[in-house]
């Protein structure tokens, strides 16, 4: 018999949910739905340029957008016992259930909200500080955007967001958050969403007793590439609720789903300008070959979609310079970037080369075809702007 122990600690605001986990309830699924809501808002504005007569003003009402998504759970059909409780290790072969019980910036917990709350709000700011649904949004960054991803592409994403009225406060670190008698937060914002990552909740698992090793720096479980840890019969996946593992792979749902199968990850960022990638970023490729930087070639192109002419899109391909120019990384910003990247990911795993890419017969007109036409390298210094079909 297999048992699943699953319990979510209610947030300070009282938000809680049942079976489904982070992805289904407060992560990938609602995020994609709200991204779609934002895209529809942009599409309504674009429709007017295509001749559609749409009454003004165009506005978004959060009250009906309490998404009722469902996840068909097959636990019960497969004789998996579901327990809505926390768990703790007794020894290497025994897990016991725990009863439900239960570093701070001043005011952060009392007055701010997190992803555990934001997708369940019944009134503005609804499911996101989204410029796309008409909210005045400021994004505070203490370092760089999309850390860990290719920074040329990350820069395009933030440029796009700024072009569509999202404000950025760069190199900023909050000290405290105070709520005034008016209800506003420090006379500036109505709501503050914290997107600062998660601290691992490993203390209650009794890991030390059974010899599970944790990272001294992060407190996360140290995990090998095959998901094994320091105890032979215990395994940890890249994404295990709020626990966290020190793995070296992106902490994303697709990585967890395919854990142990040694597949390449295919991250997708549902930023207003969608960004999809597979493989290494330019920075990662160079860091792995610091003494032979000339062995890496990066081809890139800037283009504008047939449908949208406001913002520039970009793709670039990181590949080996010699031999067959095996592709090391592929990066793409455009509408439906996730769908496009998913398709190219299979070829990437089969050892695709630049020649394979450029000799592919395109489907025209599509945004995906632009990836097959890259021919300008960064090394050349030539203008990479696409000027024709």
N, C-alpha and C positions, 0 to 999 in steps of 0.2 A: 504494500500500500504506500502511496506517495501522499505526503501532506504539504500544503502550502500555508505558511504563516504570514499573514498580511494585515498590518494595522497602521493607520496614519494618525499621527498625533494632531488633534485639532489646532488650527492656527490661533493666534491671539484674538483674531476677529471672529472665531468660532466656526470657521469653515472646516468641514470634514467630508470625506467621501468613502464609499465602500470599495468593492473589488474593481480592479481596473488598472491601478498603478498610476505613476506619474504621466506616462505617455498618453494614455487614454483620457485621463480626467483633467490634468492641469499642464499638459505638455504638448507633444506633437500634434494631436488631433485638434484640440481647441485652438491652438496656435495657427494651424493651417486654415481653419474655418474663419478666424478673425482676419488672417491675411487675405482670404478671399473677399471678406466684407470690405476691406480697404481697397482691393483691386476693383471691385464693382463700383465703388465711389469714384475712382479715377476713370473707369470706363464710362460712367454716366457723363462726366465732364468732357471726355474725348468724343462721345457720341454727338455732341452738339456740333463739333467740327466736321462730322460726317453728314450733317444735314438734319439730325433728329431735333425736333422742337420739344424742349424739356422745360417745364415751368420752373421759374426761379423763386426764391432761393432754394438751392439743393442742400438738404441737411440730413443728419443721421440721428435716429432715435434709438438709444441703447435699450430702452425698457423691454422691447419684444425680443431682443437678441440674447436670451438666456438659452444657450444651445442645449438641445436635448439629443446628444449623440448617444449611441448605444454600442456596446461591445459584447458580442456573443461569446460567452465563456463556456468552454468545453470541459471544464474541470469535472463536473458532475457526470458527464457522459463517459469519462475515461477513468472513473473510480479514483479521482484525486480528491482527497479530503481538504476542504477549505476551512481555515481557522482564522477568525478575525481578531487575532491577538499578536503581541510581540513574542519573539523567541530568544532563547539564550542557550548556549552550549553547556551541557553538563560534563560530557567527555567527548572523545573523538567520534562516538557513535550514537550519542544521545542528545536530543534537543528538548528543552522544556518550555512550556508556554508561560508567559508573564502576564500578570493582570495589568490593565490599562492605567498608567499613571503618566504620570508624566516623566562674549566679546561684543560688545554692544556699543553702538553710537547712541548718545543720549536722545531719547525720544523715538528712536528708529522702530522699535517693536510696537510701541503704543500708537504711533501716528502713521507709520508707513504700511505698505502692503507688499505681498510677494506673489509669485506665480501660484501659490497655494490658495490665494484669495481672488486674484484678479479675474479669473474665468468664471467666477460664480457671482459677481456683483450684478444686481438688478437695476442699477442706475449708473449714470456716468461716473467714472470713466469707462464703464462697460468692461470689455475684455482687453484693454490695452490703452496705453497713451498713444493712440495711433493718429498721426497726422492725416492718414488716409480717410478716417471717419470724421474729420473736421475738428479734432482736438488740438489745442495749442500745446505743443510738446517740446520739452527741452531734455536733451540727453547728456548726462554728466559722465565723463570718462576720466579715470585716474591715470590711464596709460594709453595704449593704442587700441584702435578698433579691431574687433574680430581677432583677438590674440590667438596665435597658432595657425591662422590661415594666411594665404598669400596676401602680402600687404599692398601690392598693386591693385588687386581686386577689391580688397577692403577699402582702399581709398576711393575707388569708383562708387562703392555702395554708399559711403558717407557723403560723397559729392552729390549723388542722386538725391539722398534724403534732404540735404541742405537746399537743393534746387526746388524741392517740393515743400519747403517751409519748416522742416524740422530743425530746431536750434541745437547747437552743440556747445557744451562747456567743457573744454579740453584741459587735461592736466589738473583736474579739480578733485579734492578729497573732502567729503562732508565731515563736519565736526559735531554738529548737533541738529536736532529737528524739533522745533517748538510749534505748538498749535496755539493760535491767538484766540481771543474771545469771539472774534468774528467767524471762527471756524476755518479760516485760511491757515496755511502752514507758512509762518514767517512772512506774511504779506506778499507771498510770491506765487505759491502753488496751491491748488486745491487737493491734490493727491501726489504721493511719492511712491513709486514702485522700486523696490530694491531688486537689482539683478546682479548680485555679488557672489553667486556660487553658493555652495553648501559645505558646511563643516560635517565631516563624517560622524555618524552616531554609532561608534563601535564599542563604547564603554560598557553598555548594558549586555553585550553579547557574550561576555566571559571568555574572550578569545585567548587571553594569556594563559588561562588554566589548561587549555589543550595544545598550546604551543604555536598558535597562529601568529606569525610575525607581522608587525605593523611598521609603517614608515615613521621614523622619528620626527621628520619635518611636518608631515601632513596628517598623521594618525590613520591613514588609509591602509587597507590590507595590501601587502606586497604580493603581486600576482605575476606569474610567468606567462609567456606567450600562448601556452596551451591551457590557460585558465587554472593551472595547478598552483597551490600555495605551499607553505612550509609543512602542512600536515597532509600526508598522501591521499587520504580518502575524503578530503574536504576541498571543494572547488568554489571559486568566486568569479562571478561574471563582471564584465566591465561596468554594467549598470545594475546595482542591487539596491534599489530604493534610496534611502538616505545614507547608506553605509559608506559607499565609495571604495574604489580600489585604486592602487598605484600601478598602472598597467602600461602606460605609454601610448595607448590608443585613445581616440576621442570618446568621451563619455556620452555616447549617443545610442538611441534605441536600435538602429540597424546593426551596430557593432555587437550589442548584447544578444540580439536575436541570432546572429551568426557566430556567436562566441564558440571557440574551439574548432571551427572549420577553416581557419586561416584564410579567410577571404579578405580582399582589400575593402576598406571602408569607403562609403560613398556619401560623404556629408552633404547636406543641403541646407542653406541658410535662407529662411523665409523673411529676409529683409525686404523693404519696398522694391528695391532692385534685386531680384532673386539671383543668388550666387550658388552654383554647384561645382563640386570638385571631386576628383579622384586621384589618389597618389600624392606625390610630394609637392609642396609649394616651392617656389624659386629659392626662398631662404633656406628651406630644409635641404634641398638638393645641394646647395652650395656649402652648407655646414657639414654635410656628410663627406664632401670632397674638398676640404679647405685648401689642400696643397695642389690640387689639379682642377682648379676652377675652369680652365679652358676646356675641360671635357664636357661641360654642360652648355647646351644651346637652348635659348628661349625664343620661340616664335610667337608673335603677338599680332593682334589686329583690333582696330577700333572701328565700329560700324554703327549704323542706325537702322532700326527695324523698319520694314516697309510700313507697318501700321502706326508706329510712333516715331515722331521725329524730334521730340523735345530733348531726350537724354541719350547720351552716347553709351553704347554697350561695348564690352570688351571680352576677348578670350585670349588665353595664351597657353602654349603647349611647352612643357619642360621636357627635354629629351637629351639623350646622350649625343655628343657631337660626332663621334666616330662610329664606324661600323654601319649597322643598319639603322642607326638613330632610334633606338628603342625609347618609347615614351615613358618618362618617369612620373609625370603629373599632367593633368589636364584641368583647366580652370575656365569657367564659363559664367558670364553674367547676362541675363536676358529674361524675358517672360518664359515661364515653364522650364526654368533651368534644371529643376529636379528631374523632370521627365527626360530631358535631353541627356543629362549626366548618367542617369540610370542605364540608358541604351549604350553609351560609349564605354561604360564600366566593364561590360563583358569582354569587349575587344581588348581593353587594357589588361585584363587578367590573362588573356591569351597571348600576351607578349607583343601587342600592337606596336608598329613603328611609325615614324613620320610618313614614310612612303605609303603604308597601308591607309593612313588617314587621308592623305592628299589624292590618292588614286580611287577613293570611294566615289561612286556615282551619286550625285546629290539628289534630294527631293526638293524641287524648286517651285515657288519661293517659300523657304522656311528659315527660321533663325538658326537651326542646327547645322545647315549647310555651311555657315560661316566658319565653323571649326575645320572643315575639310579644305578650306582655301587659304589657311595661314601660310605665308611664304616670306615674311619679313622678320628677320631676327633682331633682337635688341642690340646685339653686337655690331650690326651693320650701321646703326644710327639712322637708318632711313625712316621716312614717315610711314607709319603703319595704318593710316586712315584708309578705309575702304571707300573707293570713289565710284564703283559701278556695281552691276549685278554679279 
